[in-house]
């Protein structure tokens, strides 16, 4: 038996205290972040340069008796030591002003330019703009999947979603794992999946599902519990590495539980017992030898399938899809339905075929 014990009250208290600590830390560090914020540094630098140029403009305008455009011209060429022709009255007051303006202004200008260079060279500004783009993409995501943990299981799950074109967000605690080239351009959120703030940023309330595949079974239980507390309707698929963890994950609210070692051992045995069947399953799941898939397709009330039998519609001939079963509300699965089976509104058709065939069936079932 596993020594992992689910204690809902204790788990909730640990979770809430962790969330409170995270919020306090965020509030405590907000002022520091604002001080070193790339945009704050950029605006502060530009403000310094503007103030120096403005002071020089006003000084030359008053002392040199020239217009504002000529005064700004003199301030800029003096500040950056260009050395073009002087304008206006060159008197003692102008000379003294130029000396002090050049000494003070040159130092400020050098500091401002070095700050701008550091922002560009060190990548702070680029990193900030990249993070802003990621936040906008996160805010626009709906009906996506959150993959918690970029380990072996989470990596493969995220790769399957990418291959299928399904939107997803990866939540990973270790920054070193975020540079994987396979997920270049995808959204990888660095943070702890146990933190409510991190799941909130990942769009837990707009997500269609969540995969809990973090480091340990105990963390997976807490991730499941956190996700179900925040969004009870989200479908959670959790990984269970140790025997006996399934009950804890079920109690935490996991909708589906996967044990990689159990599935791996079962598959190895089936490859020896029923190799032909497993090869057929590979055709459907792997999608490598042939383009094949299985989908649930809802029959809408306005669909022309409603009221007709399978023999009348002849879906195999019209769409190319094979109907393996019909899931009817209140009746369950009608496996391998006969030709006299009548389609009803609300039926879920379990169909198999190429993506093109399934798309044709989906259009027919939607009534478009």
Residue pairs with C-beta under 8 A, 6 or more apart in sequence:
1 244
2 217
2 242
2 243
2 244
2 245
2 248
4 217
4 218
4 221
4 242
4 244
4 245
4 248
5 248
6 221
6 247
6 248
6 251
6 252
8 225
8 251
11 221
11 222
11 225
11 252
12 225
12 229
14 222
15 194
15 196
15 222
15 225
15 226
15 229
18 194
18 195
19 195
19 196
19 197
22 195
22 196
22 197
23 197
26 197
34 40
37 128
38 119
38 124
38 125
38 127
38 128
39 125
39 128
41 115
41 119
41 124
42 116
42 119
42 125
44 115
45 112
45 115
45 116
45 119
46 112
48 108
48 111
48 112
49 108
49 109
49 112
52 75
52 79
52 105
52 108
52 109
52 112
53 72
53 75
53 76
53 79
55 75
55 101
55 105
56 71
56 72
56 74
56 75
56 76
56 78
56 79
56 101
56 105
57 68
57 71
57 72
57 74
57 75
58 71
59 71
59 75
59 97
59 101
60 66
60 70
60 71
60 74
60 75
60 87
60 88
60 94
60 97
61 67
61 68
61 71
63 88
63 89
63 91
63 93
63 94
63 97
64 70
64 71
64 74
64 87
64 88
64 89
64 90
64 94
65 88
65 89
66 74
66 87
66 88
66 89
70 87
70 88
71 88
73 87
74 86
74 87
74 88
75 101
76 82
77 83
77 84
78 98
78 101
78 102
78 105
79 101
79 102
79 105
79 106
79 109
80 109
81 102
81 106
88 94
118 124
119 125
120 126
134 187
134 189
135 201
137 187
138 169
138 187
138 189
138 201
138 202
138 203
139 203
141 167
141 169
141 187
141 203
141 206
142 203
142 206
143 167
143 206
143 207
143 208
144 166
144 167
144 168
144 169
144 203
144 206
144 207
144 208
145 161
145 166
145 167
145 168
145 169
145 207
145 208
145 209
145 210
145 211
146 168
146 169
146 171
146 199
146 202
146 203
146 204
146 207
146 209
146 210
146 211
146 227
147 154
147 157
147 158
147 161
147 168
147 169
147 170
147 171
147 210
147 211
147 213
148 154
148 171
148 193
148 210
148 211
148 212
148 213
148 214
148 223
149 171
149 172
149 173
149 193
149 211
149 212
149 213
149 214
149 215
150 158
150 170
150 172
150 174
150 177
150 178
150 180
150 188
151 213
151 214
151 215
152 260
153 211
153 213
153 239
153 258
153 260
154 170
154 172
154 211
154 213
154 214
155 180
157 211
157 213
158 168
158 170
158 183
158 186
159 182
161 167
161 168
162 168
162 182
162 183
162 186
163 287
168 186
168 187
169 187
169 188
169 189
169 202
169 203
169 207
170 183
170 186
170 187
170 188
170 189
171 189
171 191
171 193
171 198
171 199
171 202
172 178
172 188
172 189
172 190
172 191
173 190
173 191
173 192
173 193
173 214
175 190
178 188
178 190
189 198
189 201
189 202
191 197
191 198
191 201
192 198
193 199
193 212
193 214
193 219
193 223
193 226
194 219
194 222
194 223
194 226
196 226
196 230
199 226
199 227
199 230
200 230
204 210
204 227
204 230
204 231
204 234
205 230
205 231
207 231
207 234
208 234
208 235
209 234
209 235
209 236
209 237
210 223
210 227
210 234
210 235
210 236
210 237
211 236
211 237
211 238
211 239
212 220
212 223
212 224
212 227
212 236
212 237
212 238
212 239
212 254
213 220
213 238
213 239
214 220
214 223
216 241
217 239
217 240
217 241
217 242
217 245
217 248
217 249
220 238
220 239
220 240
220 245
220 249
221 238
221 245
221 248
221 249
221 252
222 252
223 238
224 236
224 238
224 249
224 252
224 253
224 254
225 252
225 253
227 234
227 236
227 253
228 234
228 236
228 252
228 253
232 253
235 255
235 256
236 253
236 254
236 255
236 256
237 254
237 255
237 256
237 257
237 258
238 249
238 252
238 254
238 256
238 257
238 258
239 257
239 258
239 259
239 260
240 246
240 249
240 257
240 258
240 259
241 259
241 260
241 261
243 259
246 257
246 259
249 257
250 257
267 278
270 277
270 278
271 278
282 288
282 289
283 289
283 290
283 292
284 292
284 293
284 294
284 352
287 293
290 354
291 354
291 355
292 352
292 353
292 354
293 352
293 353
293 354
293 355
293 358
294 324
294 350
294 351
294 352
295 350
295 351
295 358
295 362
296 327
296 348
296 349
296 350
297 348
297 349
297 351
297 358
297 361
297 362
297 365
298 346
298 347
298 348
298 349
298 365
298 366
299 305
299 306
299 343
299 344
299 345
299 346
299 347
299 348
299 349
299 365
300 345
300 365
300 366
300 367
301 345
301 346
301 367
302 367
303 343
303 345
303 364
303 365
303 366
303 367
304 364
304 367
305 313
305 343
305 364
305 365
306 343
306 344
306 345
307 342
307 343
307 344
308 342
308 343
309 339
309 340
309 341
309 342
309 343
310 323
310 337
310 338
310 339
310 340
310 341
310 343
311 339
311 340
313 343
315 321
315 323
315 351
315 361
315 364
316 322
316 323
318 360
318 364
319 353
319 357
319 360
319 361
319 364
320 353
320 354
320 356
320 357
320 360
321 351
321 352
321 353
321 357
321 358
321 360
321 361
322 351
322 352
322 353
323 337
323 349
323 350
323 351
324 335
324 336
324 350
324 351
324 352
325 333
325 334
325 335
325 336
325 337
325 349
325 350
326 333
326 334
326 337
326 341
326 343
326 347
326 348
326 349
326 350
327 333
327 334
327 347
327 348
327 349
327 350
328 334
328 344
328 346
328 347
328 348
329 346
333 350
334 341
343 349
349 361
349 365
351 357
351 358
351 361
353 361
